[in-house]
Amino acid sequence: MVEALGMGDEVFDEPHLMVVIEPVRLESGDDLYVHPPFVVPFYLLKAKKLRDKAEPRRLSALRKPVRTDDGTYRPSSPLQVLDALEDLSLAVILSLAAIEAKANDMIGRLPDDAMVEIPTRVGGKTVAVMRDKGAMDWLSLADKISCAAPLLHGTPSIKSTVAWQKYKRLSRLRNALVHPRREAINDPLKPSVFGRLLTGAGSRAPEDAAEVIEAMDPGWLPKEARAELGL
């Protein structure tokens, strides 16, 4: 049982079509038909909800610290800070996941004979290596965004644009979250990824991700998501 719809009751053009009725086998042997989400806006809007919940707690921690007996400032509510960092971390991870899902979607819509030229280091030199569509799934996310995805519409790469810089910042934050450093951080001028989140580094993650996706494929995001994300 397959229906081609987008989000809510609105029907979209081909780039937005999706299977919205998916059977799941229950222990009883019956099939339960469920509506899977429209992945890219689903990730973006969930990231925004998490960020919106975290921001008041993050800001409160910065505005209302308390001085302890040893003379240092501490958050008045450490648990609220941890809750805020949890939501901000997830918002960053989901925001980058939305970008990657969009890049993969664009690659999946390429013709089967599509080829992309990827600069590759070989023997100490950078050479152009051709990759077919099957090999594009194994490219780095940066190469998917900058080289492979633009093939779909024949548009210029977003590399060296403002959107590219936003992608790079999100990517660095996400990588720091999933590859945490093992040593303790004790330099207030060079905080850990969580210190950077506390001071606002990830507070625009959903909007930045939406702007990257908009640059990759202008007008593709559904109008409901666009309104929520300020596009």
Secondary structure per residue as TSV (DSSP state, phi and psi in degrees):
chain	resnum	aa	ss	phi	psi
A	1	M	-	360.0	109.3
A	2	V	-	-125.5	133.5
A	3	E	-	-128.2	137.5
A	4	A	E	-100.1	102.3
A	5	L	E	-138.7	175.1
A	6	G	-	-110.7	-121.7
A	7	M	S	-99.4	142.3
A	8	G	T	62.2	-133.6
A	9	D	T	-101.9	2.3
A	10	E	-	-84.9	134.4
A	11	V	-	-95.0	133.2
A	12	F	-	-109.3	166.1
A	13	D	-	-67.8	177.5
A	14	E	G	-50.6	-42.3
A	15	P	G	-59.8	-18.8
A	16	H	G	-105.6	1.2
A	17	L	-	-67.2	146.4
A	18	M	E	-155.3	157.3
A	19	V	E	-78.7	119.6
A	20	V	-	-108.5	-6.4
A	21	I	-	-120.1	111.3
A	22	E	E	-123.0	125.6
A	23	P	E	-79.7	137.3
A	24	V	E	-126.3	124.6
A	25	R	E	-76.7	123.9
A	26	L	-	-88.8	165.5
A	27	E	T	-60.6	-27.3
A	28	S	T	-71.2	-13.0
A	29	G	S	95.7	-8.9
A	30	D	-	-81.7	158.9
A	31	D	E	-103.4	127.5
A	32	L	E	-99.9	124.1
A	33	Y	E	-96.0	121.6
A	34	V	E	-123.5	162.9
A	35	H	-	-101.9	102.6
A	36	P	-	-69.9	155.1
A	37	P	-	-77.6	160.3
A	38	F	-	-80.4	102.5
A	39	V	H	-56.1	-52.3
A	40	V	H	-62.3	-54.7
A	41	P	H	-66.2	-29.0
A	42	F	H	-59.0	-47.2
A	43	Y	H	-66.4	-43.7
A	44	L	H	-63.4	-45.6
A	45	L	H	-72.0	-33.6
A	46	K	H	-66.5	-40.5
A	47	A	H	-60.3	-40.2
A	48	K	H	-65.9	-40.6
A	49	K	H	-61.4	-43.2
A	50	L	H	-63.5	-44.9
A	51	R	H	-63.3	-43.4
A	52	D	H	-62.6	-34.7
A	53	K	H	-73.0	-32.7
A	54	A	H	-79.9	-33.6
A	55	E	H	-58.8	-44.7
A	56	P	H	-59.6	-38.0
A	57	R	H	-71.2	-37.7
A	58	R	H	-62.8	-48.0
A	59	L	H	-65.4	-37.1
A	60	S	H	-62.9	-39.1
A	61	A	H	-62.8	-34.3
A	62	L	H	-78.6	-31.9
A	63	R	H	-86.4	-27.0
A	64	K	S	-127.4	55.1
A	65	P	E	-74.9	162.3
A	66	V	E	-120.0	145.6
A	67	R	E	-90.4	128.1
A	68	T	-	-91.5	175.9
A	69	D	T	-61.8	-27.8
A	70	D	T	-85.8	4.4
A	71	G	S	91.7	-4.7
A	72	T	-	-89.8	156.8
A	73	Y	E	-88.8	139.4
A	74	R	E	-133.2	155.9
A	75	P	E	-63.4	142.7
A	76	S	S	-69.2	-24.3
A	77	S	-	-135.3	86.8
A	78	P	H	-56.5	-35.4
A	79	L	H	-65.1	-36.3
A	80	Q	H	-66.3	-35.5
A	81	V	H	-64.1	-44.7
A	82	L	H	-62.2	-40.8
A	83	D	H	-62.3	-42.1
A	84	A	H	-64.1	-43.9
A	85	L	H	-65.1	-36.2
A	86	E	H	-60.4	-49.5
A	87	D	H	-67.8	-38.8
A	88	L	H	-66.7	-38.6
A	89	S	H	-61.2	-46.7
A	90	L	H	-65.1	-35.9
A	91	A	H	-62.9	-41.9
A	92	V	H	-64.6	-47.3
A	93	I	H	-62.2	-44.4
A	94	L	H	-67.4	-35.4
A	95	S	H	-63.3	-44.5
A	96	L	H	-69.9	-33.7
A	97	A	H	-61.3	-35.8
A	98	A	H	-64.7	-41.8
A	99	I	H	-62.3	-45.2
A	100	E	H	-65.9	-39.3
A	101	A	H	-62.3	-38.5
A	102	K	H	-67.5	-43.4
A	103	A	H	-60.2	-43.5
A	104	N	H	-64.9	-37.2
A	105	D	H	-61.9	-43.3
A	106	M	H	-65.9	-40.4
A	107	I	H	-64.7	-40.4
A	108	G	H	-63.1	-24.6
A	109	R	T	-89.8	-1.2
A	110	L	S	-71.0	154.7
A	111	P	-	-59.8	152.9
A	112	D	T	-61.4	-25.2
A	113	D	T	-96.3	14.0
A	114	A	-	-63.7	143.8
A	115	M	E	-132.6	147.1
A	116	V	E	-132.5	144.2
A	117	E	E	-96.9	120.5
A	118	I	E	-116.4	120.5
A	119	P	E	-63.0	127.5
A	120	T	E	-136.4	138.4
A	121	R	E	-80.2	119.5
A	122	V	E	-133.9	120.3
A	123	G	T	58.2	35.2
A	124	G	T	82.8	0.2
A	125	K	E	-121.2	152.9
A	126	T	E	-93.5	120.2
A	127	V	E	-127.0	157.8
A	128	A	E	-85.6	125.0
A	129	V	E	-117.1	128.9
A	130	M	E	-83.3	135.1
A	131	R	E	-122.9	134.8
A	132	D	E	-85.6	177.9
A	133	K	H	-60.1	-40.2
A	134	G	H	-61.3	-34.9
A	135	A	H	-79.8	-15.0
A	136	M	H	-66.6	-26.8
A	137	D	T	-61.6	-23.3
A	138	W	T	-97.6	1.9
A	139	L	S	-70.0	158.0
A	140	S	-	-64.1	157.8
A	141	L	H	-61.5	-37.9
A	142	A	H	-59.8	-42.7
A	143	D	H	-70.3	-35.0
A	144	K	I	-60.5	-45.6
A	145	I	I	-70.4	-46.5
A	146	S	I	-84.7	-27.0
A	147	C	I	-115.8	-48.9
A	148	A	I	-81.2	-49.3
A	149	A	G	-57.7	-38.9
A	150	P	G	-61.5	-18.4
A	151	L	G	-63.1	-26.8
A	152	L	T	-60.5	-44.5
A	153	H	T	-111.9	0.7
A	154	G	T	67.6	31.6
A	155	T	-	-95.8	160.5
A	156	P	-	-64.3	153.8
A	157	S	-	-65.2	148.3
A	158	I	-	-82.3	0.5
A	159	K	T	-59.7	140.8
A	160	S	T	73.7	10.4
A	161	T	S	-100.1	173.7
A	162	V	H	-61.4	-40.0
A	163	A	H	-61.1	-38.2
A	164	W	H	-63.8	-40.8
A	165	Q	H	-64.5	-36.1
A	166	K	H	-67.2	-40.5
A	167	Y	H	-60.5	-45.0
A	168	K	H	-62.4	-40.3
A	169	R	H	-64.4	-44.3
A	170	L	H	-62.6	-42.0
A	171	S	H	-62.6	-42.1
A	172	R	H	-64.6	-40.8
A	173	L	H	-63.2	-47.9
A	174	R	H	-61.0	-44.1
A	175	N	H	-63.8	-37.9
A	176	A	H	-66.9	-32.2
A	177	L	H	-70.9	-39.1
A	178	V	H	-92.6	-8.4
A	179	H	S	-127.6	64.7
A	180	P	-	-65.8	146.4
A	181	R	-	-73.1	145.6
A	182	R	S	-86.7	-18.4
A	183	E	S	-89.5	155.9
A	184	A	-	-71.2	144.2
A	185	I	-	-103.1	125.5
A	186	N	-	-135.9	34.2
A	187	D	-	-126.2	108.8
A	188	P	T	-62.8	-19.9
A	189	L	T	-86.9	-13.6
A	190	K	S	-132.2	69.2
A	191	P	-	-71.8	162.7
A	192	S	-	-68.5	177.0
A	193	V	H	-60.3	-33.4
A	194	F	H	-72.3	-35.0
A	195	G	H	-64.3	-38.0
A	196	R	H	-67.8	-37.9
A	197	L	H	-64.1	-39.8
A	198	L	H	-63.5	-31.3
A	199	T	T	-95.6	12.0
A	200	G	T	105.2	6.3
A	201	A	T	-62.1	-30.1
A	202	G	T	-109.1	13.5
A	203	S	T	-75.6	-11.9
A	204	R	T	-115.4	21.3
A	205	A	H	-55.6	-47.8
A	206	P	H	-63.1	-42.7
A	207	E	H	-67.5	-40.4
A	208	D	H	-62.6	-43.3
A	209	A	H	-63.0	-41.1
A	210	A	H	-62.2	-38.5
A	211	E	H	-69.3	-34.3
A	212	V	H	-64.0	-46.0
A	213	I	H	-64.4	-39.6
A	214	E	H	-63.1	-39.5
A	215	A	H	-67.2	-35.9
A	216	M	H	-69.4	-39.6
A	217	D	S	-147.2	79.4
A	218	P	T	-55.4	133.0
A	219	G	T	80.7	1.5
A	220	W	-	-74.8	-38.2
A	221	L	S	-63.2	139.5
A	222	P	-	-60.4	152.6
A	223	K	H	-63.1	-31.5
A	224	E	H	-62.7	-45.8
A	225	A	H	-68.0	-38.5
A	226	R	H	-59.9	-44.0
A	227	A	H	-63.0	-42.5
A	228	E	H	-64.2	-34.3
A	229	L	H	-99.4	5.3
A	230	G	T	76.7	26.0
A	231	L	-	-93.2	360.0
